[in-house]
Amino acid sequence: MARRRGHKRRKVCYFTVNKVAYIDYKDTDLLRKFVSERGKILPRRVTGTSSKYQRQLTRAIKRARQMALLAYTND
């Protein structure tokens, strides 16, 4: 018989909760929270970020990489 698993808590968007209007590419400490240990951008289903802020976050991470503020890989 299949066992029911407990309900997982719904992830909330970090940027909506903290009322962030603009994700700055120069804020590398914040951007590192949304990048995996391999250097890949974490998806929405993992972080709980809304689609609007996920697009801004992706743009900011790519800009920070281009400006050499963030590494492309974390090897």
PDB file with SEQRES, HELIX, SHEET and CRYST1 records, atoms N, CA, C and O in Angstrom:
SEQRES   1 A   75  MET ALA ARG ARG ARG GLY HIS LYS ARG ARG LYS VAL CYS          
SEQRES   2 A   75  TYR PHE THR VAL ASN LYS VAL ALA TYR ILE ASP TYR LYS          
SEQRES   3 A   75  ASP THR ASP LEU LEU ARG LYS PHE VAL SER GLU ARG GLY          
SEQRES   4 A   75  LYS ILE LEU PRO ARG ARG VAL THR GLY THR SER SER LYS          
SEQRES   5 A   75  TYR GLN ARG GLN LEU THR ARG ALA ILE LYS ARG ALA ARG          
SEQRES   6 A   75  GLN MET ALA LEU LEU ALA TYR THR ASN ASP                      
HELIX    1 AA1 TYR A   14  VAL A   17  1                                   4    
HELIX    2 AA2 THR A   28  ARG A   32  1                                   5    
HELIX    3 AA3 ARG A   44  THR A   47  1                                   4    
HELIX    4 AA4 SER A   51  GLN A   66  1                                  16    
CRYST1    1.000    1.000    1.000  90.00  90.00  90.00 P 1           1          
ATOM      1  N   MET A   1       0.832  -1.184   0.000  1.00  0.00           N  
ATOM      2  CA  MET A   1       0.000   0.000   0.000  1.00  0.00           C  
ATOM      3  C   MET A   1       0.876   1.247   0.000  1.00  0.00           C  
ATOM      4  O   MET A   1       1.944   1.285   0.611  1.00  0.00           O  
ATOM      5  N   ALA A   2       0.409   2.219  -0.675  1.00  0.00           N  
ATOM      6  CA  ALA A   2       1.157   3.475  -0.750  1.00  0.00           C  
ATOM      7  C   ALA A   2       0.925   4.284   0.524  1.00  0.00           C  
ATOM      8  O   ALA A   2      -0.195   4.407   1.018  1.00  0.00           O  
ATOM      9  N   ARG A   3       2.016   4.823   1.028  1.00  0.00           N  
ATOM     10  CA  ARG A   3       1.904   5.661   2.222  1.00  0.00           C  
ATOM     11  C   ARG A   3       1.789   7.114   1.797  1.00  0.00           C  
ATOM     12  O   ARG A   3       2.429   7.564   0.847  1.00  0.00           O  
ATOM     13  N   ARG A   4       0.972   7.815   2.517  1.00  0.00           N  
ATOM     14  CA  ARG A   4       0.835   9.248   2.230  1.00  0.00           C  
ATOM     15  C   ARG A   4       1.996   9.989   2.871  1.00  0.00           C  
ATOM     16  O   ARG A   4       2.338   9.779   4.035  1.00  0.00           O  
ATOM     17  N   ARG A   5       2.573  10.839   2.089  1.00  0.00           N  
ATOM     18  CA  ARG A   5       3.652  11.657   2.628  1.00  0.00           C  
ATOM     19  C   ARG A   5       3.067  12.977   3.119  1.00  0.00           C  
ATOM     20  O   ARG A   5       2.035  13.437   2.632  1.00  0.00           O  
ATOM     21  N   GLY A   6       3.735  13.560   4.073  1.00  0.00           N  
ATOM     22  CA  GLY A   6       3.271  14.834   4.615  1.00  0.00           C  
ATOM     23  C   GLY A   6       3.328  15.933   3.576  1.00  0.00           C  
ATOM     24  O   GLY A   6       4.113  15.868   2.629  1.00  0.00           O  
ATOM     25  N   HIS A   7       2.514  16.917   3.752  1.00  0.00           N  
ATOM     26  CA  HIS A   7       2.491  18.039   2.819  1.00  0.00           C  
ATOM     27  C   HIS A   7       3.753  18.858   2.973  1.00  0.00           C  
ATOM     28  O   HIS A   7       4.166  19.194   4.083  1.00  0.00           O  
ATOM     29  N   LYS A   8       4.355  19.172   1.845  1.00  0.00           N  
ATOM     30  CA  LYS A   8       5.529  20.034   1.881  1.00  0.00           C  
ATOM     31  C   LYS A   8       5.065  21.478   1.924  1.00  0.00           C  
ATOM     32  O   LYS A   8       4.060  21.845   1.314  1.00  0.00           O  
ATOM     33  N   ARG A   9       5.806  22.280   2.645  1.00  0.00           N  
ATOM     34  CA  ARG A   9       5.482  23.695   2.755  1.00  0.00           C  
ATOM     35  C   ARG A   9       5.747  24.373   1.420  1.00  0.00           C  
ATOM     36  O   ARG A   9       6.778  24.137   0.791  1.00  0.00           O  
ATOM     37  N   ARG A  10       4.823  25.210   0.993  1.00  0.00           N  
ATOM     38  CA  ARG A  10       4.959  25.903  -0.288  1.00  0.00           C  
ATOM     39  C   ARG A  10       6.087  26.913  -0.198  1.00  0.00           C  
ATOM     40  O   ARG A  10       6.172  27.685   0.756  1.00  0.00           O  
ATOM     41  N   LYS A  11       6.952  26.900  -1.202  1.00  0.00           N  
ATOM     42  CA  LYS A  11       8.063  27.839  -1.229  1.00  0.00           C  
ATOM     43  C   LYS A  11       7.546  29.226  -1.582  1.00  0.00           C  
ATOM     44  O   LYS A  11       6.664  29.378  -2.427  1.00  0.00           O  
ATOM     45  N   VAL A  12       8.099  30.218  -0.933  1.00  0.00           N  
ATOM     46  CA  VAL A  12       7.699  31.594  -1.211  1.00  0.00           C  
ATOM     47  C   VAL A  12       8.854  32.321  -1.879  1.00  0.00           C  
ATOM     48  O   VAL A  12      10.021  31.986  -1.676  1.00  0.00           O  
ATOM     49  N   CYS A  13       8.513  33.309  -2.668  1.00  0.00           N  
ATOM     50  CA  CYS A  13       9.509  34.073  -3.399  1.00  0.00           C  
ATOM     51  C   CYS A  13      10.261  34.987  -2.436  1.00  0.00           C  
ATOM     52  O   CYS A  13       9.649  35.795  -1.738  1.00  0.00           O  
ATOM     53  N   TYR A  14      11.576  34.861  -2.400  1.00  0.00           N  
ATOM     54  CA  TYR A  14      12.435  35.674  -1.533  1.00  0.00           C  
ATOM     55  C   TYR A  14      12.274  37.159  -1.843  1.00  0.00           C  
ATOM     56  O   TYR A  14      12.236  37.984  -0.931  1.00  0.00           O  
ATOM     57  N   PHE A  15      12.181  37.496  -3.109  1.00  0.00           N  
ATOM     58  CA  PHE A  15      12.138  38.895  -3.533  1.00  0.00           C  
ATOM     59  C   PHE A  15      10.779  39.537  -3.252  1.00  0.00           C  
ATOM     60  O   PHE A  15      10.711  40.731  -2.960  1.00  0.00           O  
ATOM     61  N   THR A  16       9.706  38.766  -3.336  1.00  0.00           N  
ATOM     62  CA  THR A  16       8.381  39.283  -3.030  1.00  0.00           C  
ATOM     63  C   THR A  16       8.244  39.536  -1.532  1.00  0.00           C  
ATOM     64  O   THR A  16       7.706  40.563  -1.118  1.00  0.00           O  
ATOM     65  N   VAL A  17       8.728  38.602  -0.725  1.00  0.00           N  
ATOM     66  CA  VAL A  17       8.640  38.728   0.730  1.00  0.00           C  
ATOM     67  C   VAL A  17       9.435  39.930   1.223  1.00  0.00           C  
ATOM     68  O   VAL A  17       8.968  40.673   2.087  1.00  0.00           O  
ATOM     69  N   ASN A  18      10.638  40.126   0.677  1.00  0.00           N  
ATOM     70  CA  ASN A  18      11.504  41.225   1.115  1.00  0.00           C  
ATOM     71  C   ASN A  18      11.275  42.518   0.336  1.00  0.00           C  
ATOM     72  O   ASN A  18      12.011  43.488   0.514  1.00  0.00           O  
ATOM     73  N   LYS A  19      10.264  42.536  -0.520  1.00  0.00           N  
ATOM     74  CA  LYS A  19       9.882  43.723  -1.301  1.00  0.00           C  
ATOM     75  C   LYS A  19      11.060  44.320  -2.069  1.00  0.00           C  
ATOM     76  O   LYS A  19      11.321  45.521  -2.003  1.00  0.00           O  
ATOM     77  N   VAL A  20      11.763  43.453  -2.798  1.00  0.00           N  
ATOM     78  CA  VAL A  20      12.881  43.889  -3.633  1.00  0.00           C  
ATOM     79  C   VAL A  20      12.309  44.365  -4.963  1.00  0.00           C  
ATOM     80  O   VAL A  20      11.602  43.619  -5.640  1.00  0.00           O  
ATOM     81  N   ALA A  21      12.612  45.598  -5.337  1.00  0.00           N  
ATOM     82  CA  ALA A  21      12.085  46.153  -6.582  1.00  0.00           C  
ATOM     83  C   ALA A  21      12.971  45.802  -7.768  1.00  0.00           C  
ATOM     84  O   ALA A  21      12.475  45.562  -8.868  1.00  0.00           O  
ATOM     85  N   TYR A  22      14.284  45.771  -7.547  1.00  0.00           N  
ATOM     86  CA  TYR A  22      15.225  45.549  -8.641  1.00  0.00           C  
ATOM     87  C   TYR A  22      16.359  44.662  -8.146  1.00  0.00           C  
ATOM     88  O   TYR A  22      16.926  44.912  -7.082  1.00  0.00           O  
ATOM     89  N   ILE A  23      16.691  43.630  -8.908  1.00  0.00           N  
ATOM     90  CA  ILE A  23      17.799  42.743  -8.555  1.00  0.00           C  
ATOM     91  C   ILE A  23      19.051  43.289  -9.220  1.00  0.00           C  
ATOM     92  O   ILE A  23      19.153  43.310 -10.447  1.00  0.00           O  
ATOM     93  N   ASP A  24      20.002  43.731  -8.407  1.00  0.00           N  
ATOM     94  CA  ASP A  24      21.207  44.377  -8.911  1.00  0.00           C  
ATOM     95  C   ASP A  24      22.276  43.331  -9.213  1.00  0.00           C  
ATOM     96  O   ASP A  24      22.530  42.449  -8.393  1.00  0.00           O  
ATOM     97  N   TYR A  25      22.897  43.425 -10.372  1.00  0.00           N  
ATOM     98  CA  TYR A  25      23.936  42.469 -10.763  1.00  0.00           C  
ATOM     99  C   TYR A  25      25.207  42.633  -9.934  1.00  0.00           C  
ATOM    100  O   TYR A  25      26.051  41.737  -9.923  1.00  0.00           O  
ATOM    101  N   LYS A  26      25.357  43.758  -9.242  1.00  0.00           N  
ATOM    102  CA  LYS A  26      26.550  43.996  -8.423  1.00  0.00           C  
ATOM    103  C   LYS A  26      26.434  43.380  -7.030  1.00  0.00           C  
ATOM    104  O   LYS A  26      27.420  43.329  -6.295  1.00  0.00           O  
ATOM    105  N   ASP A  27      25.249  42.915  -6.662  1.00  0.00           N  
ATOM    106  CA  ASP A  27      25.019  42.285  -5.358  1.00  0.00           C  
ATOM    107  C   ASP A  27      25.341  40.793  -5.461  1.00  0.00           C  
ATOM    108  O   ASP A  27      24.441  39.957  -5.538  1.00  0.00           O  
ATOM    109  N   THR A  28      26.631  40.475  -5.461  1.00  0.00           N  
ATOM    110  CA  THR A  28      27.057  39.096  -5.710  1.00  0.00           C  
ATOM    111  C   THR A  28      26.716  38.155  -4.564  1.00  0.00           C  
ATOM    112  O   THR A  28      26.515  36.962  -4.793  1.00  0.00           O  
ATOM    113  N   ASP A  29      26.646  38.664  -3.334  1.00  0.00           N  
ATOM    114  CA  ASP A  29      26.289  37.799  -2.205  1.00  0.00           C  
ATOM    115  C   ASP A  29      24.873  37.257  -2.366  1.00  0.00           C  
ATOM    116  O   ASP A  29      24.618  36.086  -2.083  1.00  0.00           O  
ATOM    117  N   LEU A  30      23.966  38.093  -2.814  1.00  0.00           N  
ATOM    118  CA  LEU A  30      22.587  37.659  -3.050  1.00  0.00           C  
ATOM    119  C   LEU A  30      22.520  36.698  -4.235  1.00  0.00           C  
ATOM    120  O   LEU A  30      21.833  35.679  -4.171  1.00  0.00           O  
ATOM    121  N   LEU A  31      23.227  37.018  -5.307  1.00  0.00           N  
ATOM    122  CA  LEU A  31      23.176  36.187  -6.513  1.00  0.00           C  
ATOM    123  C   LEU A  31      23.741  34.790  -6.266  1.00  0.00           C  
ATOM    124  O   LEU A  31      23.267  33.819  -6.856  1.00  0.00           O  
ATOM    125  N   ARG A  32      24.742  34.680  -5.404  1.00  0.00           N  
ATOM    126  CA  ARG A  32      25.348  33.368  -5.114  1.00  0.00           C  
ATOM    127  C   ARG A  32      24.372  32.405  -4.456  1.00  0.00           C  
ATOM    128  O   ARG A  32      24.541  31.190  -4.563  1.00  0.00           O  
ATOM    129  N   LYS A  33      23.352  32.925  -3.777  1.00  0.00           N  
ATOM    130  CA  LYS A  33      22.341  32.069  -3.148  1.00  0.00           C  
ATOM    131  C   LYS A  33      21.499  31.333  -4.186  1.00  0.00           C  
ATOM    132  O   LYS A  33      20.913  30.291  -3.892  1.00  0.00           O  
ATOM    133  N   PHE A  34      21.441  31.875  -5.396  1.00  0.00           N  
ATOM    134  CA  PHE A  34      20.601  31.313  -6.444  1.00  0.00           C  
ATOM    135  C   PHE A  34      21.412  30.618  -7.528  1.00  0.00           C  
ATOM    136  O   PHE A  34      20.908  30.364  -8.622  1.00  0.00           O  
ATOM    137  N   VAL A  35      22.681  30.308  -7.221  1.00  0.00           N  
ATOM    138  CA  VAL A  35      23.559  29.592  -8.135  1.00  0.00           C  
ATOM    139  C   VAL A  35      24.015  28.322  -7.421  1.00  0.00           C  
ATOM    140  O   VAL A  35      24.368  28.370  -6.243  1.00  0.00           O  
ATOM    141  N   SER A  36      24.011  27.191  -8.121  1.00  0.00           N  
ATOM    142  CA  SER A  36      24.409  25.924  -7.511  1.00  0.00           C  
ATOM    143  C   SER A  36      25.910  25.884  -7.270  1.00  0.00           C  
ATOM    144  O   SER A  36      26.639  26.774  -7.708  1.00  0.00           O  
ATOM    145  N   GLU A  37      26.366  24.857  -6.577  1.00  0.00           N  
ATOM    146  CA  GLU A  37      27.803  24.710  -6.309  1.00  0.00           C  
ATOM    147  C   GLU A  37      28.588  24.433  -7.585  1.00  0.00           C  
ATOM    148  O   GLU A  37      29.809  24.592  -7.609  1.00  0.00           O  
ATOM    149  N   ARG A  38      27.904  24.025  -8.634  1.00  0.00           N  
ATOM    150  CA  ARG A  38      28.550  23.808  -9.933  1.00  0.00           C  
ATOM    151  C   ARG A  38      28.522  25.058 -10.802  1.00  0.00           C  
ATOM    152  O   ARG A  38      29.110  25.080 -11.883  1.00  0.00           O  
ATOM    153  N   GLY A  39      27.838  26.102 -10.331  1.00  0.00           N  
ATOM    154  CA  GLY A  39      27.795  27.359 -11.065  1.00  0.00           C  
ATOM    155  C   GLY A  39      26.568  27.542 -11.934  1.00  0.00           C  
ATOM    156  O   GLY A  39      26.498  28.497 -12.707  1.00  0.00           O  
ATOM    157  N   LYS A  40      25.593  26.639 -11.822  1.00  0.00           N  
ATOM    158  CA  LYS A  40      24.382  26.737 -12.644  1.00  0.00           C  
ATOM    159  C   LYS A  40      23.302  27.522 -11.896  1.00  0.00           C  
ATOM    160  O   LYS A  40      23.216  27.480 -10.669  1.00  0.00           O  
ATOM    161  N   ILE A  41      22.487  28.234 -12.665  1.00  0.00           N  
ATOM    162  CA  ILE A  41      21.386  28.997 -12.081  1.00  0.00           C  
ATOM    163  C   ILE A  41      20.314  28.015 -11.615  1.00  0.00           C  
ATOM    164  O   ILE A  41      19.870  27.163 -12.384  1.00  0.00           O  
ATOM    165  N   LEU A  42      19.898  28.138 -10.349  1.00  0.00           N  
ATOM    166  CA  LEU A  42      18.909  27.224  -9.796  1.00  0.00           C  
ATOM    167  C   LEU A  42      17.526  27.526 -10.369  1.00  0.00           C  
ATOM    168  O   LEU A  42      17.173  28.694 -10.532  1.00  0.00           O  
ATOM    169  N   PRO A  43      16.738  26.492 -10.678  1.00  0.00           N  
ATOM    170  CA  PRO A  43      15.414  26.705 -11.267  1.00  0.00           C  
ATOM    171  C   PRO A  43      14.395  27.183 -10.233  1.00  0.00           C  
ATOM    172  O   PRO A  43      14.630  27.112  -9.027  1.00  0.00           O  
ATOM    173  N   ARG A  44      13.269  27.667 -10.731  1.00  0.00           N  
ATOM    174  CA  ARG A  44      12.190  28.173  -9.882  1.00  0.00           C  
ATOM    175  C   ARG A  44      11.651  27.122  -8.933  1.00  0.00           C  
ATOM    176  O   ARG A  44      11.320  27.432  -7.789  1.00  0.00           O  
ATOM    177  N   ARG A  45      11.557  25.887  -9.389  1.00  0.00           N  
ATOM    178  CA  ARG A  45      10.978  24.843  -8.539  1.00  0.00           C  
ATOM    179  C   ARG A  45      11.850  24.547  -7.330  1.00  0.00           C  
ATOM    180  O   ARG A  45      11.362  24.022  -6.330  1.00  0.00           O  
ATOM    181  N   VAL A  46      13.136  24.877  -7.409  1.00  0.00           N  
ATOM    182  CA  VAL A  46      14.044  24.669  -6.279  1.00  0.00           C  
ATOM    183  C   VAL A  46      14.018  25.871  -5.341  1.00  0.00           C  
ATOM    184  O   VAL A  46      13.948  25.705  -4.123  1.00  0.00           O  
ATOM    185  N   THR A  47      14.075  27.085  -5.901  1.00  0.00           N  
ATOM    186  CA  THR A  47      14.183  28.289  -5.085  1.00  0.00           C  
ATOM    187  C   THR A  47      12.836  28.863  -4.662  1.00  0.00           C  
ATOM    188  O   THR A  47      12.752  29.538  -3.637  1.00  0.00           O  
ATOM    189  N   GLY A  48      11.783  28.607  -5.433  1.00  0.00           N  
ATOM    190  CA  GLY A  48      10.471  29.161  -5.119  1.00  0.00           C  
ATOM    191  C   GLY A  48      10.284  30.576  -5.624  1.00  0.00           C  
ATOM    192  O   GLY A  48       9.303  31.231  -5.273  1.00  0.00           O  
ATOM    193  N   THR A  49      11.204  31.060  -6.440  1.00  0.00           N  
ATOM    194  CA  THR A  49      11.139  32.418  -6.972  1.00  0.00           C  
ATOM    195  C   THR A  49      10.003  32.535  -7.987  1.00  0.00           C  
ATOM    196  O   THR A  49       9.756  31.607  -8.757  1.00  0.00           O  
ATOM    197  N   SER A  50       9.314  33.677  -7.985  1.00  0.00           N  
ATOM    198  CA  SER A  50       8.249  33.893  -8.966  1.00  0.00           C  
ATOM    199  C   SER A  50       8.862  34.087 -10.349  1.00  0.00           C  
ATOM    200  O   SER A  50      10.052  34.378 -10.471  1.00  0.00           O  
ATOM    201  N   SER A  51       8.052  33.927 -11.383  1.00  0.00           N  
ATOM    202  CA  SER A  51       8.582  33.986 -12.751  1.00  0.00           C  
ATOM    203  C   SER A  51       9.151  35.357 -13.088  1.00  0.00           C  
ATOM    204  O   SER A  51      10.153  35.457 -13.797  1.00  0.00           O  
ATOM    205  N   LYS A  52       8.521  36.412 -12.587  1.00  0.00           N  
ATOM    206  CA  LYS A  52       9.010  37.773 -12.833  1.00  0.00           C  
ATOM    207  C   LYS A  52      10.422  37.951 -12.277  1.00  0.00           C  
ATOM    208  O   LYS A  52      11.308  38.458 -12.965  1.00  0.00           O  
ATOM    209  N   TYR A  53      10.622  37.535 -11.043  1.00  0.00           N  
ATOM    210  CA  TYR A  53      11.925  37.711 -10.411  1.00  0.00           C  
ATOM    211  C   TYR A  53      12.939  36.687 -10.902  1.00  0.00           C  
ATOM    212  O   TYR A  53      14.142  36.948 -10.864  1.00  0.00           O  
ATOM    213  N   GLN A  54      12.480  35.531 -11.362  1.00  0.00           N  
ATOM    214  CA  GLN A  54      13.410  34.554 -11.937  1.00  0.00           C  
ATOM    215  C   GLN A  54      14.037  35.114 -13.211  1.00  0.00           C  
ATOM    216  O   GLN A  54      15.229  34.920 -13.453  1.00  0.00           O  
ATOM    217  N   ARG A  55      13.246  35.806 -14.024  1.00  0.00           N  
ATOM    218  CA  ARG A  55      13.792  36.439 -15.228  1.00  0.00           C  
ATOM    219  C   ARG A  55      14.795  37.529 -14.872  1.00  0.00           C  
ATOM    220  O   ARG A  55      15.862  37.615 -15.479  1.00  0.00           O  
ATOM    221  N   GLN A  56      14.454  38.365 -13.884  1.00  0.00           N  
ATOM    222  CA  GLN A  56      15.388  39.414 -13.446  1.00  0.00           C  
ATOM    223  C   GLN A  56      16.657  38.813 -12.864  1.00  0.00           C  
ATOM    224  O   GLN A  56      17.758  39.309 -13.105  1.00  0.00           O  
ATOM    225  N   LEU A  57      16.497  37.742 -12.098  1.00  0.00           N  
ATOM    226  CA  LEU A  57      17.632  37.070 -11.470  1.00  0.00           C  
ATOM    227  C   LEU A  57      18.560  36.480 -12.519  1.00  0.00           C  
ATOM    228  O   LEU A  57      19.779  36.620 -12.417  1.00  0.00           O  
ATOM    229  N   THR A  58      17.998  35.825 -13.522  1.00  0.00           N  
ATOM    230  CA  THR A  58      18.794  35.247 -14.603  1.00  0.00           C  
ATOM    231  C   THR A  58      19.570  36.329 -15.335  1.00  0.00           C  
ATOM    232  O   THR A  58      20.754  36.166 -15.630  1.00  0.00           O  
ATOM    233  N   ARG A  59      18.900  37.430 -15.625  1.00  0.00           N  
ATOM    234  CA  ARG A  59      19.550  38.554 -16.305  1.00  0.00           C  
ATOM    235  C   ARG A  59      20.691  39.118 -15.457  1.00  0.00           C  
ATOM    236  O   ARG A  59      21.761  39.423 -15.983  1.00  0.00           O  
ATOM    237  N   ALA A  60      20.467  39.259 -14.145  1.00  0.00           N  
ATOM    238  CA  ALA A  60      21.486  39.813 -13.247  1.00  0.00           C  
ATOM    239  C   ALA A  60      22.686  38.877 -13.122  1.00  0.00           C  
ATOM    240  O   ALA A  60      23.828  39.335 -13.098  1.00  0.00           O  
ATOM    241  N   ILE A  61      22.433  37.565 -13.041  1.00  0.00           N  
ATOM    242  CA  ILE A  61      23.529  36.597 -12.935  1.00  0.00           C  
ATOM    243  C   ILE A  61      24.360  36.601 -14.212  1.00  0.00           C  
ATOM    244  O   ILE A  61      25.589  36.566 -14.155  1.00  0.00           O  
ATOM    245  N   LYS A  62      23.695  36.643 -15.360  1.00  0.00           N  
ATOM    246  CA  LYS A  62      24.424  36.665 -16.632  1.00  0.00           C  
ATOM    247  C   LYS A  62      25.239  37.940 -16.787  1.00  0.00           C  
ATOM    248  O   LYS A  62      26.353  37.903 -17.310  1.00  0.00           O  
ATOM    249  N   ARG A  63      24.697  39.069 -16.336  1.00  0.00           N  
ATOM    250  CA  ARG A  63      25.456  40.326 -16.386  1.00  0.00           C  
ATOM    251  C   ARG A  63      26.657  40.280 -15.452  1.00  0.00           C  
ATOM    252  O   ARG A  63      27.746  40.728 -15.811  1.00  0.00           O  
ATOM    253  N   ALA A  64      26.460  39.739 -14.253  1.00  0.00           N  
ATOM    254  CA  ALA A  64      27.555  39.644 -13.288  1.00  0.00           C  
ATOM    255  C   ALA A  64      28.656  38.726 -13.806  1.00  0.00           C  
ATOM    256  O   ALA A  64      29.837  38.990 -13.579  1.00  0.00           O  
ATOM    257  N   ARG A  65      28.288  37.664 -14.493  1.00  0.00           N  
ATOM    258  CA  ARG A  65      29.290  36.775 -15.096  1.00  0.00           C  
ATOM    259  C   ARG A  65      30.051  37.496 -16.197  1.00  0.00           C  
ATOM    260  O   ARG A  65      31.270  37.364 -16.303  1.00  0.00           O  
ATOM    261  N   GLN A  66      29.339  38.255 -17.013  1.00  0.00           N  
ATOM    262  CA  GLN A  66      29.959  38.987 -18.114  1.00  0.00           C  
ATOM    263  C   GLN A  66      30.949  40.030 -17.597  1.00  0.00           C  
ATOM    264  O   GLN A  66      31.988  40.266 -18.214  1.00  0.00           O  
ATOM    265  N   MET A  67      30.623  40.650 -16.468  1.00  0.00           N  
ATOM    266  CA  MET A  67      31.483  41.675 -15.871  1.00  0.00           C  
ATOM    267  C   MET A  67      32.549  41.070 -14.958  1.00  0.00           C  
ATOM    268  O   MET A  67      33.308  41.804 -14.326  1.00  0.00           O  
ATOM    269  N   ALA A  68      32.613  39.742 -14.884  1.00  0.00           N  
ATOM    270  CA  ALA A  68      33.584  38.991 -14.071  1.00  0.00           C  
ATOM    271  C   ALA A  68      33.381  39.219 -12.575  1.00  0.00           C  
ATOM    272  O   ALA A  68      34.339  39.159 -11.804  1.00  0.00           O  
ATOM    273  N   LEU A  69      32.143  39.478 -12.161  1.00  0.00           N  
ATOM    274  CA  LEU A  69      31.829  39.573 -10.737  1.00  0.00           C  
ATOM    275  C   LEU A  69      31.473  38.204 -10.171  1.00  0.00           C  
ATOM    276  O   LEU A  69      31.685  37.936  -8.989  1.00  0.00           O  
ATOM    277  N   LEU A  70      30.931  37.344 -11.023  1.00  0.00           N  
ATOM    278  CA  LEU A  70      30.612  35.959 -10.674  1.00  0.00           C  
ATOM    279  C   LEU A  70      31.342  35.040 -11.639  1.00  0.00           C  
ATOM    280  O   LEU A  70      31.521  35.361 -12.814  1.00  0.00           O  
ATOM    281  N   ALA A  71      31.759  33.897 -11.124  1.00  0.00           N  
ATOM    282  CA  ALA A  71      32.424  32.920 -11.981  1.00  0.00           C  
ATOM    283  C   ALA A  71      31.372  32.123 -12.761  1.00  0.00           C  
ATOM    284  O   ALA A  71      30.248  31.933 -12.294  1.00  0.00           O  
ATOM    285  N   TYR A  72      31.751  31.669 -13.938  1.00  0.00           N  
ATOM    286  CA  TYR A  72      30.857  30.820 -14.731  1.00  0.00           C  
ATOM    287  C   TYR A  72      30.740  29.440 -14.101  1.00  0.00           C  
ATOM    288  O   TYR A  72      29.677  28.823 -14.151  1.00  0.00           O  
ATOM    289  N   THR A  73      31.825  28.953 -13.508  1.00  0.00           N  
ATOM    290  CA  THR A  73      31.825  27.674 -12.809  1.00  0.00           C  
ATOM    291  C   THR A  73      32.479  27.862 -11.451  1.00  0.00           C  
ATOM    292  O   THR A  73      33.256  28.795 -11.246  1.00  0.00           O  
ATOM    293  N   ASN A  74      32.162  26.981 -10.540  1.00  0.00           N  
ATOM    294  CA  ASN A  74      32.734  27.058  -9.195  1.00  0.00           C  
ATOM    295  C   ASN A  74      33.610  25.845  -8.917  1.00  0.00           C  
ATOM    296  O   ASN A  74      33.531  25.260  -7.837  1.00  0.00           O  
ATOM    297  N   ASP A  75      34.427  25.469  -9.857  1.00  0.00           N  
ATOM    298  CA  ASP A  75      35.287  24.294  -9.672  1.00  0.00           C  
ATOM    299  C   ASP A  75      36.514  24.624  -8.861  1.00  0.00           C  
ATOM    300  O   ASP A  75      37.343  23.749  -8.612  1.00  0.00           O  
TER     301      ASP A  75                                                      
END                                                                             
